[in-house]
């Protein structure tokens, strides 16, 4: 494929830290590695206090725009002046393709329509999340969402559950060649199993005993992530063990439900035999110690669209326990490294079973590492994304339905 200049647009990018933000950053790095020119388009995060890599030290260009509307809690910003400025950027840079991230990002969808309808630049959209079908307000807006998604040439879904959700959202029946299943990827040179001695060092850094069984949990403290469920689930697994082995639950993260997580941790903790340790927010560079120190990683959310946490854990040689109906199913079935539960009781049983069988954990962990390296590394996934780009470029056509198109051409030929 010839060198492409690619606009990558989303509300969610640094300084916010999360799965989408990390994916966009690593996608840009891998596009650069292959000789392409990625540009990030996002908003200015003017009310965000977090520390993050400054745009000037990133190896690709970042364009930030200030929107009239700024919703700090949702990390969303948009406005007509912002789109006017982005259009000028498109006119100047002459992008070959636009890749937007999250079909629920107002900025991403606005840029997709500007790109396709006004600048005639093909669009690929990656759907990282699930639609809130049980939310009446969201369902009322579904028809409008479908209308704005018509200007996207190729959809990427990060898991089977997201693929099916995307098909349902855009109103298609059956399998469409323009909705592709391409998983998220990780850097397997960093997310790797520990070398001899590194596991013990990780435990010492975290203040964990060498002889304790450790269950790791990583995530934001929100209702959808359900981190507050972890102390109870692991407590019930500890009760099922019928052994003198100690269990430590390590919870890494922070968020709006911190008090609830702390209350649940205090409620179920039974030191010294069952202890809950909360580390607070841990930078991604230090998360590897959590995985290395753990014997098992629990993904307590039933609403995971993919779970980069599960993928990182498996890449480091851990087994994971997640829930049916979530994107964790794809990772466990693809790698064999863990178990899927239909409810909290099954999750506790699965944790107890895996903790009691060290040989099984080691075998599954080794196989999981190999499968992640084969199917979920950036070296593999980036070429699937480039295939999606080629499909969009080869099948894009003029979009005369876009009402602003003719008016804009009269003003700016």
N, C-alpha and C positions, 0 to 999 in steps of 0.2 A: 504493500500500500504506500502511495506517495505521502510525503510529509503533510500533515494537517495542522491548521490553526484552529484550536477547539476552545469554545467558550463553555465553561463549566459553571452553572448557576444554581444557587440555593440560598435560602435564608440562613441555613445552618452551616456555619464554618467557624474557624477560630475567631474570637477567643473561646467560644463555647466548645466544650470537650464532650465528645460522644461518638457513637458508632458511625453516623453519617459524616461527621466532620473528619474523622480519621480516614474513612474510606476515600473521601474527596482528596485529601492531602496525598495519600499513597497512590491513588489513581493518577494524579498529576505527576508525581515523581516517576511512575512507570511509563507514562506517556513521554516524558522527557527522555528517559533512558532509551526509548525506541526512536528518538529523533523528531517527535511531534512537539508542537508548541501550545501547551495548555494555558489558559487565562481563567482565573477564578473571578466570578461576579457575585458579590454579596453586599450586605448592608454594613453600616459603620459601627454597629454595636456600641453606640455612644453612651449607653447607660449600663454597660457591663463592666464589672470591676475585676474580673479574673485576669491572671497573668497568662500570656500566650506568646508563641513565637512571633516576633515583629515581622510585618510583611516584607520589610527591606532585607531580611536575612533568608527569606524563602527563595528557592531557586527558580520559581515561576512568578508570573505577574499576578497581582491581586488588585482588583478594582472594587473599591467600596463606594457606595452611594447612600446618601441621606434621604430617607423617605419622610413624607409629611406625617404619616401614621407610624407610630413605634409602640409595639406591645412588648414590654420587657419580659413579662412572664412567659410569653410564647416565643420569644426571640424572633419576632417577625417585624418587618418594616417595609412600607410601600407608599407610593404616592405618584401623581402624574408627573411632577418635575423629575423624579427619580427615573421614570421610564423614558422621559425625553432625553435625559443624559445618557442612559444606556443605549438608546437608539443612535445617538451621536458616536458612542464608542463603537458600535457595530459598523457604522458607516466608515469610520476611520480605520478600524482594524481589519475589516473584510474577512470575517471568520468563515471557515469552510463548513463548520458543523457546530451545533449547540447540544450539550449534554446537561440536562437538568436533573436535580436530585430531590426526590420526594414530590409526589403529585399532590401533597397537602401543603407545600410551601407556596404561599401567594407570590413571592418573588420569582420562584422557579416557573410557575405556570404563566405569569405575566411575561417573563422573558421568552418562554417557549412560543407564545402567541406573537410577540413582537418579532422574534427571529423568523418564524415560519410565515407569518402573514404580511409583514412589512418589508423585512430584509431578504426574504426568500432563501433562508438558510435552513437546511434540514435539521430536525430535532430528534434526539434520543432521550427518553426519560427513564430513570431508574426508580422503581417503586420499592421503598425500603420498609413500608409500614402496612398495617391492616386498617381497613375502613371500619368506622364505629357503627356497625349495622344496628346496634341496640340503642343508638342515640337518635332521638326523634329529630332534633335540629339538624344533625348531619344528614339524615335521610331526606329531609326537606330540600337540602342543598345539592342533592345528588344529580338532579337533572342539569343544573348549572355547571357542576363539575364535569359531567360528561361532555357538555358543549365545549368547554375550554380545552378538554383533552383531545378534541378532534384534530388539532393542529400538530399532534405528535406523530412522527413517522414510524418510530419503533419504540416499543416498551420493553424494559428489562425488569424482570421480577427476581428477587433474591432468594426465593424458596418456593416450594410447591404450593404452600398455603397462600403465599402472596401472589403466585401465578394465577391460582383459581380466583382469588379476590380481584385481581386486575381484570381478568376476563369478565367477571360479573359487573365490575364498575363501568367498563367501557361499553357494555351492552352487546358483546359478541357471544355467539354460541359455538362451542367446540374449540378446537385448537387453531390458533391463528399464527402464520409464519412471522407476523409482526409483533408478537408477544413472545419474548425469549426468556428462558429460565437460565440465569447466570448468577451463581452465588457470589457473595462477598468473598474477599480474599484477605490473606494476612502475609506478613513478611516472615517466612519460615526460617530465615537465618537468625532472627531474634527470638521468635516464639518457638523454642526448641526444648528438648528434654535437658535436665541438668547433667553436667559432667560429674564425675566422682567428687564428692565433698561439697558440691554446690547446694545440694538439698539441706545438709546439716547447717551450712552457713546461713541459708535463707531462714531456717527455723530459729537460729540464734538471733538474727537481726529482728525477727518478729517476737522474740521472747517466748518461743514455744518449746515444750519438752520434746526430747527425741523419741520418747516411748508413747506419746499420745497420738491417737488417731485424729487426723485433722480434716474437717470438711470446710471448704472455702465457698464463699458467696460474694459475688461482686456485682454492683449495680447502683443506679440512682434510687433513692428512697421515695418512690412514687407509688400510687395505687396500681398502675399497670405492671410495674416491676415486682411487686408483692414481696419485697425483701422482708417485710415484717412477719411473713409466714414462716420464714426459715427457722427461727429458734424453736417453734413448736414441732415442726416436721423432724428436725434433727434430734430433739428431745425424745420423741416417740421412737426414733430409730435406736437411740441409746438404750431405752428401756427394753427393746426387743433383743439386744445383743446377749443378755444373760452372761456377761463376762466382766472381769475386773478391769478390762482395758478402759482407759480414760478417753473421752472425746472432747476436742476443742473445736468450736465453731468460730471461724474467723470471718467477720463481715467487713468488707471494704467498700466504702461509699458514703454518700451524704445526700441530703435533700430535704424536701418539705415535710416528710414523715419521720424525721429523725427521732422525735420524742416517742412516737409509737414504736419504732424499732427498739429504742432503748427500754421501753416498758416491757415489751415482749421478751427481750433478752434477759431482763431482771426477773421476769415472771417464771421463766423456764430454766434458768441457769441453776445447776446443782454442784457448785464447786466442792471438792477438786475433781470430781468424777465427770461432770459435764459442765464445761465452761464456755461462755460466749465472750469473744474478744472483738471489740469494734475498733478499727484502725482509723476511721474517718476517710476523707478523700485521699486516694493514692494515685499519683501520676501514673500514666500508662507505662512509663519506663520502669516503674517499681512494681507493677502488677505481677511481673514474672516471678518474683519472690513468693507471692501469695500462692500461685499455682505450684511452684516447686515444693513449697512447704506442705501442700495439701495431699491427702490420699484420694480425695474425691471432691468434685465441684458440683454444687447444687444450683440449678437454674429454677428458682421458685415461681417465676411468672408463667401463667397459662396463655399469655398474649404475645409471646415473643414471635416476631415476624421472621427472624433469622437467629440471632444471638451470636454476636462476635465473641462474647465471653466464652461460650461453649467451644467455639472453634479454637480460640487461644488456649483454653485449658487442654483440649485434646492434642493440640500441637506440641504441648510441653510434656506429654505422656500421661496426663490424668484421664480418669474416666469421669463422665458426667451423668447426672440424673436430671431429666426434664419432664415436661408434660405433653401428652398427646394433644393434637390440635394446634401445636405451635411449630415454629420453624426449627426448633431443636431436634425434631424428629428427623429432618433431612441429614443433620450432622451425625446423629447417633446411628442411623441406618447406613449411611455412607461409610462410616469409619468402624462401626462395631464397638466403639469405646464408650459403653455406658448402658443406661436403661431408660425406658420411657414409661411413665406412670399415668394412670387415668384419674388419679386423685391424690390427696395428701396421704391417705393411709397407704396406698401402693407406693408412693414416693418414699415413705419411711421404711417400708419393707425392702425396697430396692437398695436404699442406703445401707441398711443393716446387712443385707446379703453381700453386697460388694465389700463392705468393710471387714467382714468375717473371712473373705476369700482373697488373700493377698496375691496368690498365684494368678487368679483370674484377672485381678486388676492390672498386674504387670503385663500379662499376655495381651489383654485388650488395649492397654496403653501403648505398647510397642506397635501393634497393628494400626492403631489410630494415628500415630505419628506418620507412618508410611502413607496412609491414605490421604491425610491432610496435605502432605508434600506433593502427592500426585494430582489431587483434584482441587485444592483450595489455595494453592500458592499463587502469588502474583504472576509468576512465570507462565502459569497455565491460564489463569483467568483473564489477564490483559488481552490475550489474543482472541478470546471469545467476545470481549467488549469491542475490539477492533472489527470483528466480523459484523457486530451490530451496527457499527458506524458505516461499514460498507453497504449493508442492506439499506440503511437510511439514505445514503447518497445515491444509490442505484435506483431507488423507488420513489424518491421525492418528486412531487409535481406542483405546479402553480396552485396556490390556494386563493381563488377569487372570491370565496365566501367571506373572507375577512373584511368586514365593512370599512375598516380604517385604511385598507390597502389602497383603493383607488383615490381616496381623498388625500392620502399622504403623498402618493405619486404626483398628484397635481401640484402640491406644495414643494415637494423635494423630488424632482425627476432623477 
